[in-house]
């Protein structure tokens, strides 16, 4: 049986936000919970990013317009 926190984390896939600075790591708040994130690719202030992967340690985000590589 899945825990509620796991289900909430999966709901973050596709969520978008703007980077507050040019750092490749940081913290973002969704649904009142703070999450660490890491940027795939180049980071710049104001860049719109989307959550692409959820790990137990952090969210993986990349520029919202970029397509996934397979």
PyMOL Python script that loads the backbone (N, CA, C, O; Angstrom):
from pymol import cmd

cmd.read_pdbstr("""\
ATOM      1  N   UNK A   1       0.838  -1.179   0.000  1.00  0.00           N
ATOM      2  CA  UNK A   1       0.000   0.000   0.000  1.00  0.00           C
ATOM      3  C   UNK A   1       0.886   1.246   0.000  1.00  0.00           C
ATOM      4  O   UNK A   1       1.818   1.343   0.799  1.00  0.00           O
ATOM      5  N   UNK A   2       0.604   2.193  -0.885  1.00  0.00           N
ATOM      6  CA  UNK A   2       1.401   3.412  -0.977  1.00  0.00           C
ATOM      7  C   UNK A   2       1.097   4.345   0.183  1.00  0.00           C
ATOM      8  O   UNK A   2      -0.029   4.425   0.673  1.00  0.00           O
ATOM      9  N   UNK A   3       2.143   5.048   0.603  1.00  0.00           N
ATOM     10  CA  UNK A   3       1.947   6.060   1.623  1.00  0.00           C
ATOM     11  C   UNK A   3       1.450   7.334   0.951  1.00  0.00           C
ATOM     12  O   UNK A   3       1.709   7.562  -0.230  1.00  0.00           O
ATOM     13  N   UNK A   4       0.743   8.152   1.699  1.00  0.00           N
ATOM     14  CA  UNK A   4       0.189   9.380   1.145  1.00  0.00           C
ATOM     15  C   UNK A   4       1.290  10.289   0.601  1.00  0.00           C
ATOM     16  O   UNK A   4       1.095  10.931  -0.431  1.00  0.00           O
ATOM     17  N   UNK A   5       2.449  10.359   1.275  1.00  0.00           N
ATOM     18  CA  UNK A   5       3.523  11.242   0.818  1.00  0.00           C
ATOM     19  C   UNK A   5       4.039  10.822  -0.549  1.00  0.00           C
ATOM     20  O   UNK A   5       4.402  11.684  -1.349  1.00  0.00           O
ATOM     21  N   UNK A   6       4.084   9.520  -0.844  1.00  0.00           N
ATOM     22  CA  UNK A   6       4.520   9.048  -2.157  1.00  0.00           C
ATOM     23  C   UNK A   6       3.538   9.492  -3.233  1.00  0.00           C
ATOM     24  O   UNK A   6       3.954   9.917  -4.311  1.00  0.00           O
ATOM     25  N   UNK A   7       2.253   9.400  -2.957  1.00  0.00           N
ATOM     26  CA  UNK A   7       1.245   9.810  -3.926  1.00  0.00           C
ATOM     27  C   UNK A   7       1.318  11.312  -4.173  1.00  0.00           C
ATOM     28  O   UNK A   7       1.186  11.756  -5.313  1.00  0.00           O
ATOM     29  N   UNK A   8       1.523  12.089  -3.135  1.00  0.00           N
ATOM     30  CA  UNK A   8       1.637  13.535  -3.278  1.00  0.00           C
ATOM     31  C   UNK A   8       2.845  13.876  -4.138  1.00  0.00           C
ATOM     32  O   UNK A   8       2.754  14.721  -5.029  1.00  0.00           O
ATOM     33  N   UNK A   9       3.971  13.230  -3.881  1.00  0.00           N
ATOM     34  CA  UNK A   9       5.176  13.493  -4.651  1.00  0.00           C
ATOM     35  C   UNK A   9       4.957  13.217  -6.130  1.00  0.00           C
ATOM     36  O   UNK A   9       5.424  13.992  -6.964  1.00  0.00           O
ATOM     37  N   UNK A  10       4.267  12.147  -6.481  1.00  0.00           N
ATOM     38  CA  UNK A  10       4.023  11.820  -7.882  1.00  0.00           C
ATOM     39  C   UNK A  10       3.132  12.867  -8.548  1.00  0.00           C
ATOM     40  O   UNK A  10       3.223  13.074  -9.758  1.00  0.00           O
ATOM     41  N   UNK A  11       2.288  13.515  -7.785  1.00  0.00           N
ATOM     42  CA  UNK A  11       1.440  14.573  -8.338  1.00  0.00           C
ATOM     43  C   UNK A  11       2.253  15.800  -8.741  1.00  0.00           C
ATOM     44  O   UNK A  11       1.758  16.667  -9.460  1.00  0.00           O
ATOM     45  N   UNK A  12       3.485  15.872  -8.284  1.00  0.00           N
ATOM     46  CA  UNK A  12       4.336  17.008  -8.629  1.00  0.00           C
ATOM     47  C   UNK A  12       4.878  16.918 -10.054  1.00  0.00           C
ATOM     48  O   UNK A  12       5.325  17.925 -10.604  1.00  0.00           O
ATOM     49  N   UNK A  13       4.846  15.737 -10.657  1.00  0.00           N
ATOM     50  CA  UNK A  13       5.345  15.588 -12.027  1.00  0.00           C
ATOM     51  C   UNK A  13       4.607  16.546 -12.952  1.00  0.00           C
ATOM     52  O   UNK A  13       3.377  16.561 -12.994  1.00  0.00           O
ATOM     53  N   UNK A  14       5.365  17.338 -13.684  1.00  0.00           N
ATOM     54  CA  UNK A  14       4.777  18.317 -14.594  1.00  0.00           C
ATOM     55  C   UNK A  14       4.528  19.684 -13.969  1.00  0.00           C
ATOM     56  O   UNK A  14       4.241  20.643 -14.685  1.00  0.00           O
ATOM     57  N   UNK A  15       4.634  19.790 -12.650  1.00  0.00           N
ATOM     58  CA  UNK A  15       4.443  21.088 -11.990  1.00  0.00           C
ATOM     59  C   UNK A  15       5.539  22.054 -12.449  1.00  0.00           C
ATOM     60  O   UNK A  15       6.683  21.646 -12.648  1.00  0.00           O
ATOM     61  N   UNK A  16       5.195  23.308 -12.614  1.00  0.00           N
ATOM     62  CA  UNK A  16       6.166  24.297 -13.089  1.00  0.00           C
ATOM     63  C   UNK A  16       6.361  25.406 -12.065  1.00  0.00           C
ATOM     64  O   UNK A  16       5.487  25.689 -11.245  1.00  0.00           O
ATOM     65  N   UNK A  17       7.535  26.023 -12.140  1.00  0.00           N
ATOM     66  CA  UNK A  17       7.842  27.200 -11.334  1.00  0.00           C
ATOM     67  C   UNK A  17       9.016  27.926 -11.976  1.00  0.00           C
ATOM     68  O   UNK A  17       9.719  27.356 -12.810  1.00  0.00           O
ATOM     69  N   UNK A  18       9.231  29.163 -11.598  1.00  0.00           N
ATOM     70  CA  UNK A  18      10.346  29.962 -12.111  1.00  0.00           C
ATOM     71  C   UNK A  18      11.506  29.895 -11.124  1.00  0.00           C
ATOM     72  O   UNK A  18      11.311  30.029  -9.915  1.00  0.00           O
ATOM     73  N   UNK A  19      12.705  29.689 -11.644  1.00  0.00           N
ATOM     74  CA  UNK A  19      13.884  29.648 -10.776  1.00  0.00           C
ATOM     75  C   UNK A  19      14.120  31.032 -10.175  1.00  0.00           C
ATOM     76  O   UNK A  19      14.083  32.032 -10.892  1.00  0.00           O
ATOM     77  N   UNK A  20      14.363  31.099  -8.868  1.00  0.00           N
ATOM     78  CA  UNK A  20      14.572  32.397  -8.230  1.00  0.00           C
ATOM     79  C   UNK A  20      15.967  32.975  -8.483  1.00  0.00           C
ATOM     80  O   UNK A  20      16.184  34.174  -8.312  1.00  0.00           O
ATOM     81  N   UNK A  21      16.917  32.113  -8.892  1.00  0.00           N
ATOM     82  CA  UNK A  21      18.299  32.560  -9.114  1.00  0.00           C
ATOM     83  C   UNK A  21      18.976  31.621 -10.116  1.00  0.00           C
ATOM     84  O   UNK A  21      18.323  30.751 -10.691  1.00  0.00           O
ATOM     85  N   UNK A  22      20.262  31.794 -10.322  1.00  0.00           N
ATOM     86  CA  UNK A  22      20.994  30.985 -11.286  1.00  0.00           C
ATOM     87  C   UNK A  22      21.622  29.729 -10.712  1.00  0.00           C
ATOM     88  O   UNK A  22      22.449  29.097 -11.369  1.00  0.00           O
ATOM     89  N   UNK A  23      21.248  29.362  -9.507  1.00  0.00           N
ATOM     90  CA  UNK A  23      21.792  28.159  -8.867  1.00  0.00           C
ATOM     91  C   UNK A  23      21.180  26.904  -9.480  1.00  0.00           C
ATOM     92  O   UNK A  23      20.030  26.922  -9.918  1.00  0.00           O
ATOM     93  N   UNK A  24      21.944  25.816  -9.512  1.00  0.00           N
ATOM     94  CA  UNK A  24      21.428  24.557 -10.060  1.00  0.00           C
ATOM     95  C   UNK A  24      20.727  23.704  -9.009  1.00  0.00           C
ATOM     96  O   UNK A  24      20.174  22.655  -9.337  1.00  0.00           O
ATOM     97  N   UNK A  25      20.742  24.135  -7.763  1.00  0.00           N
ATOM     98  CA  UNK A  25      20.010  23.440  -6.701  1.00  0.00           C
ATOM     99  C   UNK A  25      19.270  24.478  -5.867  1.00  0.00           C
ATOM    100  O   UNK A  25      19.628  25.655  -5.851  1.00  0.00           O
ATOM    101  N   UNK A  26      18.237  24.019  -5.180  1.00  0.00           N
ATOM    102  CA  UNK A  26      17.488  24.932  -4.334  1.00  0.00           C
ATOM    103  C   UNK A  26      16.340  24.231  -3.644  1.00  0.00           C
ATOM    104  O   UNK A  26      16.261  23.003  -3.621  1.00  0.00           O
ATOM    105  N   UNK A  27      15.456  25.028  -3.085  1.00  0.00           N
ATOM    106  CA  UNK A  27      14.296  24.521  -2.358  1.00  0.00           C
ATOM    107  C   UNK A  27      13.061  25.238  -2.893  1.00  0.00           C
ATOM    108  O   UNK A  27      13.076  26.451  -3.105  1.00  0.00           O
ATOM    109  N   UNK A  28      12.000  24.478  -3.106  1.00  0.00           N
ATOM    110  CA  UNK A  28      10.726  25.023  -3.590  1.00  0.00           C
ATOM    111  C   UNK A  28       9.600  24.469  -2.722  1.00  0.00           C
ATOM    112  O   UNK A  28       9.705  23.363  -2.192  1.00  0.00           O
ATOM    113  N   UNK A  29       8.544  25.227  -2.582  1.00  0.00           N
ATOM    114  CA  UNK A  29       7.418  24.799  -1.744  1.00  0.00           C
ATOM    115  C   UNK A  29       6.213  24.483  -2.621  1.00  0.00           C
ATOM    116  O   UNK A  29       5.761  25.321  -3.400  1.00  0.00           O
ATOM    117  N   UNK A  30       5.699  23.267  -2.484  1.00  0.00           N
ATOM    118  CA  UNK A  30       4.464  22.835  -3.132  1.00  0.00           C
ATOM    119  C   UNK A  30       3.542  22.270  -2.063  1.00  0.00           C
ATOM    120  O   UNK A  30       3.984  21.491  -1.219  1.00  0.00           O
ATOM    121  N   UNK A  31       2.285  22.646  -2.086  1.00  0.00           N
ATOM    122  CA  UNK A  31       1.282  22.116  -1.154  1.00  0.00           C
ATOM    123  C   UNK A  31       1.722  22.248   0.305  1.00  0.00           C
ATOM    124  O   UNK A  31       1.403  21.394   1.132  1.00  0.00           O
ATOM    125  N   UNK A  32       2.450  23.313   0.616  1.00  0.00           N
ATOM    126  CA  UNK A  32       2.892  23.553   1.979  1.00  0.00           C
ATOM    127  C   UNK A  32       4.085  22.724   2.415  1.00  0.00           C
ATOM    128  O   UNK A  32       4.460  22.761   3.586  1.00  0.00           O
ATOM    129  N   UNK A  33       4.693  21.975   1.498  1.00  0.00           N
ATOM    130  CA  UNK A  33       5.847  21.122   1.804  1.00  0.00           C
ATOM    131  C   UNK A  33       7.048  21.641   1.025  1.00  0.00           C
ATOM    132  O   UNK A  33       6.934  21.963  -0.158  1.00  0.00           O
ATOM    133  N   UNK A  34       8.194  21.722   1.685  1.00  0.00           N
ATOM    134  CA  UNK A  34       9.418  22.167   1.025  1.00  0.00           C
ATOM    135  C   UNK A  34      10.148  20.977   0.412  1.00  0.00           C
ATOM    136  O   UNK A  34      10.326  19.945   1.059  1.00  0.00           O
ATOM    137  N   UNK A  35      10.567  21.131  -0.840  1.00  0.00           N
ATOM    138  CA  UNK A  35      11.281  20.087  -1.575  1.00  0.00           C
ATOM    139  C   UNK A  35      12.602  20.649  -2.094  1.00  0.00           C
ATOM    140  O   UNK A  35      12.661  21.792  -2.547  1.00  0.00           O
ATOM    141  N   UNK A  36      13.649  19.848  -2.026  1.00  0.00           N
ATOM    142  CA  UNK A  36      14.910  20.191  -2.677  1.00  0.00           C
ATOM    143  C   UNK A  36      14.760  19.875  -4.155  1.00  0.00           C
ATOM    144  O   UNK A  36      14.057  18.933  -4.522  1.00  0.00           O
ATOM    145  N   UNK A  37      15.413  20.653  -5.001  1.00  0.00           N
ATOM    146  CA  UNK A  37      15.382  20.366  -6.436  1.00  0.00           C
ATOM    147  C   UNK A  37      16.774  20.525  -7.031  1.00  0.00           C
ATOM    148  O   UNK A  37      17.631  21.216  -6.480  1.00  0.00           O
ATOM    149  N   UNK A  38      16.977  19.866  -8.173  1.00  0.00           N
ATOM    150  CA  UNK A  38      18.207  19.993  -8.961  1.00  0.00           C
ATOM    151  C   UNK A  38      17.812  20.270 -10.402  1.00  0.00           C
ATOM    152  O   UNK A  38      16.898  19.644 -10.939  1.00  0.00           O
ATOM    153  N   UNK A  39      18.500  21.204 -11.013  1.00  0.00           N
ATOM    154  CA  UNK A  39      18.201  21.594 -12.388  1.00  0.00           C
ATOM    155  C   UNK A  39      19.054  20.769 -13.353  1.00  0.00           C
ATOM    156  O   UNK A  39      20.271  20.677 -13.191  1.00  0.00           O
ATOM    157  N   UNK A  40      18.411  20.175 -14.351  1.00  0.00           N
ATOM    158  CA  UNK A  40      19.131  19.524 -15.442  1.00  0.00           C
ATOM    159  C   UNK A  40      19.339  20.575 -16.514  1.00  0.00           C
ATOM    160  O   UNK A  40      18.375  21.177 -16.988  1.00  0.00           O
ATOM    161  N   UNK A  41      20.564  20.799 -16.897  1.00  0.00           N
ATOM    162  CA  UNK A  41      20.850  21.826 -17.889  1.00  0.00           C
ATOM    163  C   UNK A  41      21.252  23.125 -17.221  1.00  0.00           C
ATOM    164  O   UNK A  41      21.591  23.161 -16.038  1.00  0.00           O
ATOM    165  N   UNK A  42      21.207  24.184 -18.002  1.00  0.00           N
ATOM    166  CA  UNK A  42      21.650  25.490 -17.532  1.00  0.00           C
ATOM    167  C   UNK A  42      20.558  26.179 -16.720  1.00  0.00           C
ATOM    168  O   UNK A  42      19.382  26.153 -17.086  1.00  0.00           O
ATOM    169  N   UNK A  43      20.962  26.788 -15.623  1.00  0.00           N
ATOM    170  CA  UNK A  43      20.014  27.507 -14.761  1.00  0.00           C
ATOM    171  C   UNK A  43      20.240  29.006 -14.913  1.00  0.00           C
ATOM    172  O   UNK A  43      21.377  29.471 -14.984  1.00  0.00           O
ATOM    173  N   UNK A  44      19.143  29.752 -14.963  1.00  0.00           N
ATOM    174  CA  UNK A  44      19.226  31.212 -14.981  1.00  0.00           C
ATOM    175  C   UNK A  44      18.011  31.776 -14.257  1.00  0.00           C
ATOM    176  O   UNK A  44      16.940  31.170 -14.284  1.00  0.00           O
ATOM    177  N   UNK A  45      18.162  32.921 -13.616  1.00  0.00           N
ATOM    178  CA  UNK A  45      17.042  33.494 -12.873  1.00  0.00           C
ATOM    179  C   UNK A  45      15.822  33.705 -13.765  1.00  0.00           C
ATOM    180  O   UNK A  45      15.939  34.205 -14.884  1.00  0.00           O
ATOM    181  N   UNK A  46      14.659  33.322 -13.262  1.00  0.00           N
ATOM    182  CA  UNK A  46      13.408  33.508 -13.986  1.00  0.00           C
ATOM    183  C   UNK A  46      13.074  32.412 -14.984  1.00  0.00           C
ATOM    184  O   UNK A  46      11.991  32.425 -15.569  1.00  0.00           O
ATOM    185  N   UNK A  47      13.987  31.458 -15.193  1.00  0.00           N
ATOM    186  CA  UNK A  47      13.739  30.363 -16.134  1.00  0.00           C
ATOM    187  C   UNK A  47      12.572  29.512 -15.641  1.00  0.00           C
ATOM    188  O   UNK A  47      12.567  29.074 -14.491  1.00  0.00           O
ATOM    189  N   UNK A  48      11.590  29.276 -16.499  1.00  0.00           N
ATOM    190  CA  UNK A  48      10.459  28.423 -16.136  1.00  0.00           C
ATOM    191  C   UNK A  48      10.889  26.968 -16.282  1.00  0.00           C
ATOM    192  O   UNK A  48      11.313  26.544 -17.357  1.00  0.00           O
ATOM    193  N   UNK A  49      10.777  26.205 -15.195  1.00  0.00           N
ATOM    194  CA  UNK A  49      11.165  24.798 -15.188  1.00  0.00           C
ATOM    195  C   UNK A  49       9.976  23.934 -14.800  1.00  0.00           C
ATOM    196  O   UNK A  49       9.019  24.407 -14.188  1.00  0.00           O
ATOM    197  N   UNK A  50      10.054  22.658 -15.166  1.00  0.00           N
ATOM    198  CA  UNK A  50       9.005  21.694 -14.832  1.00  0.00           C
ATOM    199  C   UNK A  50       9.634  20.509 -14.116  1.00  0.00           C
ATOM    200  O   UNK A  50      10.770  20.132 -14.402  1.00  0.00           O
ATOM    201  N   UNK A  51       8.894  19.927 -13.188  1.00  0.00           N
ATOM    202  CA  UNK A  51       9.354  18.736 -12.475  1.00  0.00           C
ATOM    203  C   UNK A  51       9.267  17.555 -13.433  1.00  0.00           C
ATOM    204  O   UNK A  51       8.196  17.258 -13.962  1.00  0.00           O
ATOM    205  N   UNK A  52      10.393  16.883 -13.655  1.00  0.00           N
ATOM    206  CA  UNK A  52      10.455  15.751 -14.587  1.00  0.00           C
ATOM    207  C   UNK A  52      10.605  14.418 -13.882  1.00  0.00           C
ATOM    208  O   UNK A  52      10.240  13.379 -14.432  1.00  0.00           O
ATOM    209  N   UNK A  53      11.144  14.436 -12.660  1.00  0.00           N
ATOM    210  CA  UNK A  53      11.365  13.186 -11.924  1.00  0.00           C
ATOM    211  C   UNK A  53      11.318  13.484 -10.435  1.00  0.00           C
ATOM    212  O   UNK A  53      11.741  14.551  -9.990  1.00  0.00           O
ATOM    213  N   UNK A  54      10.803  12.537  -9.674  1.00  0.00           N
ATOM    214  CA  UNK A  54      10.751  12.645  -8.221  1.00  0.00           C
ATOM    215  C   UNK A  54      11.633  11.550  -7.644  1.00  0.00           C
ATOM    216  O   UNK A  54      11.440  10.373  -7.948  1.00  0.00           O
ATOM    217  N   UNK A  55      12.599  11.928  -6.814  1.00  0.00           N
ATOM    218  CA  UNK A  55      13.439  10.952  -6.125  1.00  0.00           C
ATOM    219  C   UNK A  55      13.231  11.144  -4.625  1.00  0.00           C
ATOM    220  O   UNK A  55      12.672  12.159  -4.209  1.00  0.00           O
ATOM    221  N   UNK A  56      13.667  10.197  -3.816  1.00  0.00           N
ATOM    222  CA  UNK A  56      13.520  10.377  -2.366  1.00  0.00           C
ATOM    223  C   UNK A  56      14.300  11.581  -1.819  1.00  0.00           C
ATOM    224  O   UNK A  56      13.947  12.122  -0.772  1.00  0.00           O
ATOM    225  N   UNK A  57      15.360  12.001  -2.526  1.00  0.00           N
ATOM    226  CA  UNK A  57      16.192  13.096  -2.039  1.00  0.00           C
ATOM    227  C   UNK A  57      15.822  14.461  -2.608  1.00  0.00           C
ATOM    228  O   UNK A  57      15.952  15.469  -1.914  1.00  0.00           O
ATOM    229  N   UNK A  58      15.360  14.514  -3.872  1.00  0.00           N
ATOM    230  CA  UNK A  58      15.112  15.800  -4.509  1.00  0.00           C
ATOM    231  C   UNK A  58      14.233  15.631  -5.748  1.00  0.00           C
ATOM    232  O   UNK A  58      14.001  14.517  -6.219  1.00  0.00           O
ATOM    233  N   UNK A  59      13.752  16.763  -6.262  1.00  0.00           N
ATOM    234  CA  UNK A  59      13.011  16.791  -7.521  1.00  0.00           C
ATOM    235  C   UNK A  59      13.994  17.123  -8.635  1.00  0.00           C
ATOM    236  O   UNK A  59      14.867  17.973  -8.462  1.00  0.00           O
ATOM    237  N   UNK A  60      13.857  16.461  -9.767  1.00  0.00           N
ATOM    238  CA  UNK A  60      14.669  16.771 -10.943  1.00  0.00           C
ATOM    239  C   UNK A  60      13.824  17.674 -11.831  1.00  0.00           C
ATOM    240  O   UNK A  60      12.719  17.309 -12.231  1.00  0.00           O
ATOM    241  N   UNK A  61      14.357  18.861 -12.138  1.00  0.00           N
ATOM    242  CA  UNK A  61      13.627  19.810 -12.977  1.00  0.00           C
ATOM    243  C   UNK A  61      14.472  20.178 -14.187  1.00  0.00           C
ATOM    244  O   UNK A  61      15.701  20.116 -14.146  1.00  0.00           O
ATOM    245  N   UNK A  62      13.797  20.562 -15.261  1.00  0.00           N
ATOM    246  CA  UNK A  62      14.490  21.065 -16.457  1.00  0.00           C
ATOM    247  C   UNK A  62      13.609  22.117 -17.092  1.00  0.00           C
ATOM    248  O   UNK A  62      12.429  22.233 -16.763  1.00  0.00           O
ATOM    249  N   UNK A  63      14.185  22.885 -18.003  1.00  0.00           N
ATOM    250  CA  UNK A  63      13.443  23.961 -18.655  1.00  0.00           C
ATOM    251  C   UNK A  63      12.122  23.427 -19.188  1.00  0.00           C
ATOM    252  O   UNK A  63      12.085  22.358 -19.798  1.00  0.00           O
ATOM    253  N   UNK A  64      11.049  24.155 -18.964  1.00  0.00           N
ATOM    254  CA  UNK A  64       9.698  23.678 -19.283  1.00  0.00           C
ATOM    255  C   UNK A  64       9.504  23.398 -20.764  1.00  0.00           C
ATOM    256  O   UNK A  64       8.681  22.550 -21.109  1.00  0.00           O
ATOM    257  N   UNK A  65      10.219  24.066 -21.651  1.00  0.00           N
ATOM    258  CA  UNK A  65      10.040  23.856 -23.078  1.00  0.00           C
ATOM    259  C   UNK A  65      10.841  22.704 -23.647  1.00  0.00           C
ATOM    260  O   UNK A  65      10.625  22.317 -24.796  1.00  0.00           O
ATOM    261  N   UNK A  66      11.772  22.136 -22.864  1.00  0.00           N
ATOM    262  CA  UNK A  66      12.628  21.066 -23.365  1.00  0.00           C
ATOM    263  C   UNK A  66      11.899  19.742 -23.370  1.00  0.00           C
ATOM    264  O   UNK A  66      11.111  19.448 -22.471  1.00  0.00           O
ATOM    265  N   UNK A  67      12.166  18.950 -24.384  1.00  0.00           N
ATOM    266  CA  UNK A  67      11.585  17.611 -24.465  1.00  0.00           C
ATOM    267  C   UNK A  67      12.519  16.626 -23.784  1.00  0.00           C
ATOM    268  O   UNK A  67      13.725  16.858 -23.699  1.00  0.00           O
ATOM    269  N   UNK A  68      11.960  15.532 -23.302  1.00  0.00           N
ATOM    270  CA  UNK A  68      12.768  14.502 -22.657  1.00  0.00           C
ATOM    271  C   UNK A  68      13.581  13.738 -23.684  1.00  0.00           C
ATOM    272  O   UNK A  68      13.124  13.500 -24.802  1.00  0.00           O
ATOM    273  N   UNK A  69      14.793  13.355 -23.297  1.00  0.00           N
ATOM    274  CA  UNK A  69      15.635  12.512 -24.143  1.00  0.00           C
ATOM    275  C   UNK A  69      15.385  11.056 -23.785  1.00  0.00           C
ATOM    276  O   UNK A  69      15.289  10.711 -22.607  1.00  0.00           O
ATOM    277  N   UNK A  70      15.281  10.197 -24.800  1.00  0.00           N
ATOM    278  CA  UNK A  70      15.077   8.773 -24.549  1.00  0.00           C
ATOM    279  C   UNK A  70      16.255   7.995 -25.058  1.00  0.00           C
ATOM    280  O   UNK A  70      16.281   6.769 -24.944  1.00  0.00           O
TER     281      UNK A  70
END
""", "prot")
cmd.dss("prot")
cmd.show_as("cartoon", "prot")
cmd.util.cbc("prot")
cmd.orient("prot")
